[in-house]
Amino acid sequence: MDPDPPPTATPESPSIFRWILGFLIVGACWGLTTPFMRRAAINYTPPERPALTDPRNSWLKKKVLGIFYAVIGVLSRPAYAVPLLLNVTGSVWFFILIGKAELSLTVPITNSLAFLFTVLGEWWAEKKVISRDTWIGMGFVLAGIALCVQSKTSSR
């Protein structure tokens, strides 16, 4: 007589709190950092590079060097590099979420939250005033997220 096979462990689904926290982390990492990266890029003044004005260098070499120097110059500034690192961290969190959560909810929720956090980031980084219409639009975005979640949970 064969013994009963051991029960297979089914992975436990994370709590709703963990889902919400994950979505908020991704939205905040993507949205809040964008205005800070924009401000750092706008305020960046590249140093003089003789290789870019050397007439002996070809047009292509000047373009490639110009891009290389611009990337290195911007990334070497903490005002740009720190928000970029946080933004990329949000992308890592996103890929973890899409491996666990329903794709048709994860993508619209995280992108919508990124929009909301971008508006807040512009207010914080650039002192932009959030207009009444933007507040109304943000409310509609939140209502849309709620409808998406409600439709997915009621169809189960």
Secondary structure, DSSP 8 states (H G I E B T S, - for coil): ---------------HHHHHHHHHHHHHHHHTHHHHHHHHHHT------HHHH-TTS-HHHHHHHHHHHHHHHHHTSHHHHHHHHHHHHHHHHHHHHHHHS-HHHHHHHHHHHHHHHHHHHHHHHH-----HHHHHHHHHHHHHHHHHHHHHHHT-
